[in-house]
Amino acid sequence: MKFTKAALMSACIAILVGCATVEPLRSAFNDDEFKPYEGTGTSTITGQAFLKTVGGDVKFGAGESVVLLPVASYTAELRKRSTIGGERLGPIDGRLEKYRRTTRADGNGNFEFKNLPPGEYYVSCAIFWQVPGGLILEETGGIAYGQAKVGPGETTKVVVTR
């Protein structure tokens, strides 16, 4: 049987991904840290999500989901190890979903979260695009991330990149 280089690479990647270890989180979910973020508020976070290519081109998070999470010890570990470090973590505590907010970026990567309780938040957006890679198109990009602090009734702007 004859295999193409692309077929062999795809098979190797599938095997490696299947063998990737899911690591547990070390931080416990602390309800008290999340209580200030319950419900709605009068604060707004706006921003723009983008990444730059090696050549300096800007790739916007156009049409991508932007995720907002309150800053707490649990989410700090998620951000450090998963969003920034690329580790596969799990299981994620289901209580986090109550505090997770999402919106969709416009064509220029701009986004807005309204009616937020005041506090500090992590913002992230997955931005991927394809580049020629020999016989196939290869996906490149990554996770753009930022952090914003907003007071009651305030609007804060954040740049979400690397």
Order of alpha helices (4+ residues) and beta strands (2+ residues): alpha-alpha-beta-beta-beta-alpha-beta-beta-beta-beta-beta
